[in-house]
Amino acid sequence: MGTDHATARKAEQVGFAAELRAATWSGHGENESSAFMTDLAEGRIDRAGYVRFLGQLLHVYDALETVADRWADDPVAAAFDLPGLRRREALRADLAHFQGHAEPCAPTPATRRYVAAIRSAGNDRPGGFVAHHYTRYLGDLSGGQYIGLQVRKAFHLAAGEPGVLFYAFPHKPKSYKDRYRTLLDRAPWSAAERARVVAEVRRAYRLNADLSASLGA
């Protein structure tokens, strides 16, 4: 009993943001090691491949931001929907730049599974929504910024121009990440709910990796 109490106190002192990152860190590699993401990160992407990528992301963010609206009045979940984070309209603008219209191509089977998971877990409880929200937006604010640089180079675009608006946020990424981690640490979730959030983040990483792998197929 004493050991369990000490472990719980240590986790509380560390904070849930750090706990979540440590518990799910291995999931980052699943996506980053895919052939498509490797090519994207190294700037080896053609217009058609990039448009397909943006289209799949639009399906994902459309689902995620629709779920965010469902929690707009929830005092915990709504706080994570920080002003300027949403990416749906930026993705539509980027698609319009490259293909002349904002309609995405049909979702791949992997994208459909990802979207279904977002809707299922996200509509079920605030923690399920935050798990998927965290996976997407913290990635966009971190490694996504490097991807954006490579995409700008590949298509000779400047930061903030149509075509790469997806990577442009109105405030510095660090300010968003710091605020987000504070919200995670303050979320009034039980140990059991935190464990469910960790499990859902791991699931989200796997689904995202499957989406990326489907683009290289």
N, C-alpha and C positions, 0 to 999 in steps of 0.2 A: 504493500500500500504506500509506504514511504517512497519507494522508487518511482511509482506511477505519479505521485504528487510532485516529486522533484522534476520529472520529465515534463509534466504539464506546465510547471512554473518556468522552466527553461524555454519552452516553446513560446510562452506568453512574453518572456523578456526579449526573445529574438524578434518576435512580430510575425504576423501571418504572411506578410509580403515576402519576407526572406524565406520563411518556411515553404511557401508555395513555389518560389523560384527553385529552391534546392531540390524539392520533391519531384519537380517536373523538368528539370534541366536537360535530362537525356532526350526528351522529346524534340528538342530543337534540331538535333542532328538528323532525325528521320526525314525532315523536310529539306534541310540544307544539302543533304547528300544526293538528292534526286538529280538525274541528268538534266532535267529542265531547269531546276533552280541553280545548278552549277553553271550552266550556260548563261542564264540570266545574270548571275552575280559577276560573271566575267565579261559581260557585254556582248556575248555571242547570241544575239536574238534578232530574228527578222521581224518585219512588220506584221506578217500574218500570225506568227507565233505569239507576238506580244498582244495583239488584238484578242486572240483567243484567251490568253491569260486574263486580260482585263475583263472580258465577258464572264468568265467563270467567277472572278472575284465579285462582280456586280451581283450575281445571283446570291452569293454568300452574304454580302453586306446589305442587300435588300432584305433578306430574312432577318439578319441581326438587328438592323435598325427598326424594322417593323416590331420585333419583339421589345426593343427598347421603349417604343411608344406604349406598349402594354404595361410597362412598369413606371410610367411617367409620374404617378402619384405615390409610388413606394418610397419612403424616406431613406432607405438604404440603397436599393438598386438604382434609383434615379440619379443619385449623386455621382455614379460612375460615368454617366453619359455627359462628360465634360464638354462645355461649349467649344466648338471647333474640331472635335474629334471625328464626327461622322464623315464617312467617305463616299457615300452613295452618289451624291451629286458630282463630286470630283471625278469619280469613275465614269459617269455618264458623259462628262465634258471631255475626258481623255478619249473615250471611244469615239465621240463625235469628231474629234480632231483627226483621228487616224482613218476612220471609215466613212465619215460624212453623215453619220446618224448615231444615235445613242443606244440602239437596241443591241443587246448581247446575243451571241450565238446560243444555241440550245445547251443546257447544262449537260456535262458528262455524267455517267452513272455515279462516279465518285463525288461529283459536286452535288448531285441529288441526295446522296446519303448524308453529306455534310449539312446541307440545308435542312434536311429532315431532323437531324440531331439538334441543330440550333433551335428549331421550332419546338421540338419535344421537350428538351431540357430547359430551354429558355422560358417557355410558357408555364412550365411546371412550378418553378420556384425562383426567387431572386438569385440564389446562389448558382443555379444552373445557367441563368442569363449571364451573370458576372463571369463565370468560368469561360464561356465562349467569347465574351467581350474582351476579357483580359488577354486571351490567346491571340486575338486578332490585333487589337490596338497597341498593346505593348510591343508586339512584333513590328508593327508599322513604325513605331517611334524609335525602335532600336535598329535591328538589322535592315529593316525596310529603308532606312535613310541611306545606307550604302547601296542597296539595290537601286534606289532612285538616282543616285549619282551615276551609276553604270548605265542606266537607261538613258539619262540625259546625254551622256557621251555617245552612246550608240546611235541616237537619233538626232544629235546636234541640236539639243534644246537647252534653254536656260531654265534655272530653277523657277518654279511658279508659272511656267508657260503651259497652255493646253497641251496635253500629251503626257505631262508628268505632274499634273495637279494632285494626283492621288498621294504623292509623297510630300506635299506642301501643307504645313500646318500653320495657323495664324500665330502661334506662340512657339517658343523653343521646346523641342522634344523633352528636354530634361525637366522643364517645369511641369509638363503633363505627367511624366513618369513619377516625379516626386509626389505630386498630389495624389496620383492613383495609388501609390504604395501606402500613403497615409490613410486613404480610405479603406484599403484592405486591412490594415492594422486595426482600424477602429470599428470594422464591421462586427456587429454583435452576434456572431455565429458561435454555436456550440462546437465542441471538438468533433462531434459526429458530422455536423454540417460542413465544417472545414475539410474533413476527410472526403466528403462527397464532392466538394469543389475541386480538390486535388485530383480526384478520379476523373472528373469531367474535363478538366484541363488536359490531362493525359490523353483522354479520348479525342479531344479537339485537335491535339497535335497529330495524332494518328490520321484523323480524317483529312487534315490539311496536307499531310504528306501524301495521302492517297490522291488527293486532287492534283498535286504537283506531278506525281508519277503518271497520272492519266494524260497530262499534257505532253509528256515525252514519248507517249506510246505511238 
